[in-house]
Amino acid sequence: MSMFIEVWGDYACFSRPEMKTERVSYDVITPSAARGLVEAIYWHPGLRYTIDRIYLLNPIRFTNIRRNEVKSTLLASSVFQAAKGGKAPALYTAQEIQQRAAMVLRDVHYVIECHFDLTDKAAPGDNAGKFQDILRRRLAKGQCYHTPYFGCREFPACFREWTGGAIPAIDLTQELGWMLYDLDYADPQDIRAQFFRARLERGVLDCRNVEVVT
């Protein structure tokens, strides 16, 4: 069952993995970021979302900002040791801050067309109609599993179900080059990034039947 979800916000940053030092955003939201945004609204182990199309409603605009980031992270091993009664890890963010430049998107506005399939973790009483009704109620009430965001947590996303009929995507056709499609978690010890050749066709990024490479 297809769902159309309208999302918008002041800023977004869908970081290109090839840019190591400073963050540079893709021109539009990636399919994996769109899936993560929908999962933030309603997540259930018995559901698997697939992004079909992304409609671009605002022109692509970039701006440069400087952000404070923490340069260190806590090791998972130290967290596990603390859970077993070891010493609690500590991270003093005031001492670990570094300032980095970022090229981000501004005034973003999309409609995400997606559908979901039931997984083997769905309960016997679960069905597609039930999940669709739950998702629609959450969209109508502004409820979410956790705050959805555009690439970075400091860029929150507003959302609602699109009920306006025809989607007024902007008239823009251009090649976007290689874009991150998703991450392959088939082997947890070897998570692989998947990429595809992205193209905007009259403001629509079609994510169906794309050829992905790792």
ZAMI-254832 format. One line per 5 residues: their letters; for each residue x, y, z of C-alpha. Coordinates in steps of 0.02 Angstrom, whole numbers, plus 50000, padded with zeros to 5 digits. Each point is the difference from the previous one (the first is absolute). Layout:
N
A = X,Y,Z; ... .
//
This chain:
214
MSMFI = 50000,50000,50000; 50074,50166,49947; 50010,50147,50120; 50040,50181,49958; 50086,50096,50140 .
EVWGD = 50038,50185,49989; 50157,50056,50093; 50081,50171,50014; 50126,50096,50103; 50122,50146,50007 .
YACFS = 50162,49903,49973; 50059,49828,49946; 50166,49912,49978; 50009,49831,49912; 50188,49981,50009 .
RPEMK = 50098,49936,49852; 50114,49860,50062; 50142,50051,49884; 50018,50167,50090; 50108,49956,50150 .
TERVS = 50050,50166,50080; 49848,50112,49981; 49819,49947,49981; 49924,50028,49828; 49818,49953,49970 .
YDVIT = 49926,49910,49852; 49884,50107,49894; 49844,49910,50064; 49952,49880,50138; 50068,49824,49973 .
PSAAR = 49887,49846,49999; 50082,49936,50160; 49973,50167,50089; 49818,50001,49941; 49975,49824,50067 .
GLVEA = 50078,50048,50166; 49886,50151,50011; 49844,49892,49972; 50062,49873,50127; 50019,50142,50127 .
IYWHP = 49813,50034,49981; 49946,49819,50019; 50117,49853,50024; 49949,49820,50026; 50105,49841,49982 .
GLRYT = 49865,49925,49891; 50017,50138,49869; 50128,50035,49865; 49984,50166,49908; 50050,50026,49819 .
IDRIY = 50018,50173,49923; 49921,50010,49827; 50013,50183,49949; 50056,50163,50075; 49915,50160,49938 .
LLNPI = 50098,50162,50012; 49885,50145,50041; 50128,50139,50032; 50150,50051,49894; 50170,49931,50053 .
RFTNI = 50085,50132,50108; 50167,49982,50089; 50074,50102,50141; 50161,49991,50101; 49999,49987,50188 .
RRNEV = 50125,49960,50137; 49952,49871,50131; 50075,49940,50163; 50028,49812,49996; 50070,49877,50126 .
KSTLL = 50156,49921,49927; 50001,49846,50113; 49875,49862,50031; 49974,49870,50134; 50057,49825,49957 .
ASSVF = 49866,49867,49999; 50118,49885,50095; 50011,50123,50145; 49810,50012,50007; 49986,49810,50007 .
QAAKG = 50128,49994,50139; 49903,50130,50099; 49840,49899,49977; 50090,49852,50078; 50049,50100,50153 .
GKAPA = 50159,50082,49937; 50049,50182,50006; 49877,50117,49917; 50073,50085,49845; 50007,50189,49992 .
LYTAQ = 50008,50124,49858; 50031,50183,50042; 49924,50088,49852; 50065,50172,50051; 50177,49935,49973 .
EIQQR = 49961,49904,49840; 49914,50134,49897; 50066,50049,49830; 49924,50120,49876; 49966,49938,49824 .
AAMVL = 49928,50083,49846; 49853,49921,49911; 49910,50031,49837; 49818,49963,50037; 49832,50016,49916 .
RDVHY = 49876,50133,50055; 49810,50013,49987; 49977,49817,49952; 49828,49933,49955; 49963,49825,49936 .
VIECH = 49861,49874,49979; 50058,49822,50032; 49905,49862,49912; 50029,49834,50087; 49924,49831,50034 .
FDLTD = 50031,49866,50129; 50005,49811,50004; 49972,49885,50148; 50152,49908,50065; 50014,49832,50087 .
KAAPG = 49998,50094,50166; 49818,50054,49977; 49878,49922,50122; 49865,49881,49936; 49867,50134,50026 .
DNAGK = 50097,50136,49907; 49946,50056,49827; 50039,50140,49878; 49837,50093,50030; 50032,50008,50188 .
FQDIL = 50174,50072,49978; 49941,50125,49870; 49864,50064,50118; 50127,50018,50141; 50120,50097,49889 .
RRRLA = 49862,50115,49939; 49942,50037,50178; 50178,50042,50052; 50021,50114,49849; 49837,50089,50040 .
KGQCY = 50046,50025,50184; 50183,50042,49972; 50056,49850,50102; 50168,49917,49972; 50110,49860,50067 .
HTPYF = 50139,50128,50016; 50021,50173,49924; 50028,49981,49811; 50143,50101,49930; 50083,50045,49836 .
GCREF = 50169,49914,50009; 50057,50078,50165; 49904,50004,50163; 50010,50190,50011; 49898,50012,49839 .
PACFR = 49827,49939,50053; 49867,49960,49871; 49817,50049,50002; 49884,49869,49927; 49820,49959,49952 .
EWTGG = 49909,49890,49878; 49987,50073,49825; 49816,50018,49958; 50008,50140,49873; 49972,49897,49844 .
AIPAI = 50127,50028,49860; 50174,50034,50067; 50072,50165,49934; 50180,49944,49975; 50113,50134,49928 .
DLTQE = 50045,49993,49816; 50181,49947,50017; 50088,49861,49904; 50183,49963,50034; 50125,49863,50036 .
LGWML = 50048,49988,50184; 50142,49875,49978; 50035,49858,50118; 49893,50006,50156; 49990,49892,50155 .
YDLDY = 49851,49882,49984; 50009,49901,50162; 50109,49892,50110; 50004,49811,49982; 49989,49919,50172 .
ADPQD = 49998,49820,49936; 50168,49972,50086; 50009,50100,50163; 50189,49981,49998; 50013,50073,49825 .
IRAQF = 49869,50137,49974; 50010,50061,49820; 49944,50166,49929; 49893,49990,49842; 50001,50138,49868 .
FRARL = 49897,50038,49845; 50000,50125,49858; 49873,50131,50055; 49904,50110,49879; 49866,50131,50027 .
ERGVL = 49865,49992,49867; 49885,50152,50010; 50032,50011,50186; 49976,49815,50037; 50135,49880,50060 .
DCRNV = 49940,49826,49951; 50075,49869,50117; 49911,49849,49927; 50092,49866,49903; 50167,50090,50015 .
EVVT = 50163,49909,49972; 50102,50006,50160; 50187,49970,50018; 50103,49974,50157 .
//
